[in-house]
Amino acid sequence: MIIDMLAHIGVKKGEDYKVESLLEIMDRSGVDKCMICSQLETVNNEYIDECCRKYPERTLGFAVINPWDIDGEEQLEKCFKEYHFYGLKLNAIRFGYSADRHSVLDPYFDLCRKYKKCVVAHGQSDMFSIPDKWAEMAKSYPDVPVVLYHIGVPMMYERACELARDIPNFYVSTCGSYVPVIKMAYEIAGPEKVLYSSDAPFGDEIQEIEKIRYICQNPEHLEMMLGGNAEKMLGL
């Protein structure tokens, strides 16, 4: 099974990306299931829930929350209790906080721990969301899986790989990463710590799959990275 661990759908300025468009791409790419979350600029978790109810065999809903919202915790609990989403998508750059700011993020990690959900996060080499900051949250919540998208590119990929190796509940995901970086993650952190993602519609599903296949010819390891690890993490 191939599971894409990141796609953004919905409306934002200049774009209206429907779930049906994503399904067409998945069919061409051979992707069985795809994590879907709201566009960050116009958060709409209700639309994600609607998509998951319409296409339950193909979609895996994740919540997007602005942690500064007064009712942010209530929003997230609704996503877990009523929508049965699989986890929480965070982006410190988009919403303006440091990724290790416990006073802002602890309530959301507490809910993820309570409902046994995972956290997936934008993690390049931006000041507020460098890999070490997300790793701090992972270490503080050892029972909450934390998945770092982009593997710390362009300047902190080696550190991201080391953290994934050393922290049991810290993982990396491949979207937007260079082939040598994915190879480094595979060799340093191991295949059990790498998850495939495309960042559709901004990234190309087929191209992102081929990156992983290029750096690894071991069938067992390919199965883990392309879907097995995600399947285990999400309890599918």
N, C-alpha and C positions, 0 to 999 in steps of 0.2 A: 504493500500500500504506500502511495506517495501522498504526503501531507505537506501542504504549503502553510507555513506558520505565520504569514503576514500578507494581508491584502486590505487596502482601505477602499471603502465604497460609500456612495452617497453624494450629496450635493455640497459643493463649496464654490467660491467665486470662480467663474470661468470653467466649471466642470460639473457634470452630472453623470456619475459612474454607477450604473445600475448593476445589481447582482447578476442579472441575466448576461450582461457583457462578460463578467468574470467567469461564469459557467461555460461560456463559449471558449474562452481561453483555456480553462481547465480541461475541456474535452480535447482540444488540440494538443495540449501539453502532456496528457496522460496523468493529470493530477486527480486523485480520488476525492480528497477532502481539502478544504481551505479554511484557515482561520480568517474571519472577517471582523473588521472593526470600523467604527465611524471615521469619517474625515475629521481631523483634529480641529480644523477651523470652524466647523459647524457641527458640534457634537449632536448626534441623533441616535442614541442607543435603541430607541423604539423601532427605528427602521431596521437595525441589525436584528432585533428580535423577530420582526416581521419576515425578514429573509430566512432566518433559521427555521421558522415554523413552516415556511413555504418549501424550503429545500433542506430538510433535516439530514438527509443522507450525504449532502455535499458540503455543508457549511458548519463552522465551529465558531460560535459567537464569543466575542470578547468585549468588555466594557471599556469605554473611554470616559474618563472623569477629569475635569479640571479640579485639582486638589484644593484650589482656593475657594471654590464654591461653598457657600454657607451650608448647603444641604448635600455636599458631596458624598458624605458617608451614607446618607439615606439613598442617594442615587445608586451607589455601588451595591448596597444591600438589596435593593430592588432588582438589580441586574442578576444577582446571584440567586435570590429566593424565587422571583417570579419568572425571570427570563432563562434561568439555568445556564448562564454564561460560564465559560470554562476558565476565565481569568480576567486580568486587568491589564490594559495597555497604558503605559506611562511615557511621557515625553517632557523632560525637564526644560528643554530649550523652548518648546512651544508655549508652555504655560508659566515659565519664569520662576524657577526655584532650583536650589541645589539638590542633586539626587540623593545626597546623604543628610538632608535636613529632616531630622527625626520628628520635629514638632509638626511638620506638614504631612509627612508620609506615614508615620507610625499608625494612625487610625485606619488607613487603607490596607496596610500590611496586616494589621490585627484582623481585619475582616477577611482577608485572603487566608490567613491562618485558620480562622474560625470555620470557614466554609471549604477549606482544603482546595484552594485555587492557586494558580500560579500567576506570577507577574512577568510581563514581557516589556522591555524598555528600549527606547532609542539610546544607543551607546556608541558614539563615535569618539572624537577627541576634543569635543566641545568642553569649555571650561566647567560648565555646571553639570555635565553628565559623562565625565570620564569614567572608564571602567572601574577604577578604585572606589568611586562614590557608590555605584550600584553594588559593588562587592561588599561594601560596608553594610548595606541593607540586607544582603543575602546572609552575611555572617550574623547579623542581629536577629534574623528570622530563619534559622536553619531548617525549619519544616515548610518553608515556602520556596518552591523552585523559582529562580530568577533567570530569565533568558535575555541575554544582551544581543540586540540586533547590531549588525554592521561590524562586529568584532573589533571595535575601537579604531577603525580606519579614520583618517589616513596616518595618524602619528602614534597611536597607542595600541596597535594590534598585538604586539608581542606581550605586553602587559595583560591584555585581555585573555590571551591564551594561557598565560601562567596562572591567572586567577581562576579560570575554568578548571585547570588541572588541580589546583590546590583546595578549592572550596567545593564540598560535595554537592551543594544545591545551586551552584552557579554554572550556567551554560552559555554557549554562544550560538548565534544563528547567522546564516550566511549572506543574507540579502545585501547587495551593494558592496560586497567585499571582493578584493582582488584574488585571483587564483592562487598566488603565492601565500596570501594570508590564510585562505581556507586550508591550504596544504599545511601551513604551520599549526593551525588549530587542530587539524587531524593528527599531526605528529606529536604535538606537545600535550594537548588536553585529552586526546583520544577520541575515537569515533563515538563513544557513548556520551560525549559532551557537546556534540555538534548537531544542530538541527537545520534542516533546509527551510529557506523562506525566499520569497521573490520580491516583496514590497510592491505587488501589483496595485494599480496599473502603472506605477512608475518604473518597476523592474519587469523584465521578461522572464516568465516562468521557465520556458525551455532553456534559455541561456543559463539561468541560475542552476538548473538541474545538471546541465552539461559541465559546468564548472566542477561540481562535486564528482561527477563520473570521470572527469579528466584526471583529478588528483588521486583517485582511489579505484583500483580494479578488484578489490576484495568484495565478493558478493554479499557476505554477511555484514561487513562494515557499511556498504552502500545502503543496504536495507535499513540499518539502524539510523543513518543520517538522513535518508530521504523520507522516513516516516516512522520507523520503529521507536525511536526515542520519543517523538511527539506522542505517539499512540500510548506509550507507557506513562508518560508524564500526565496526560489528560485522562487516563483511565478509560480509553475507548475499548 
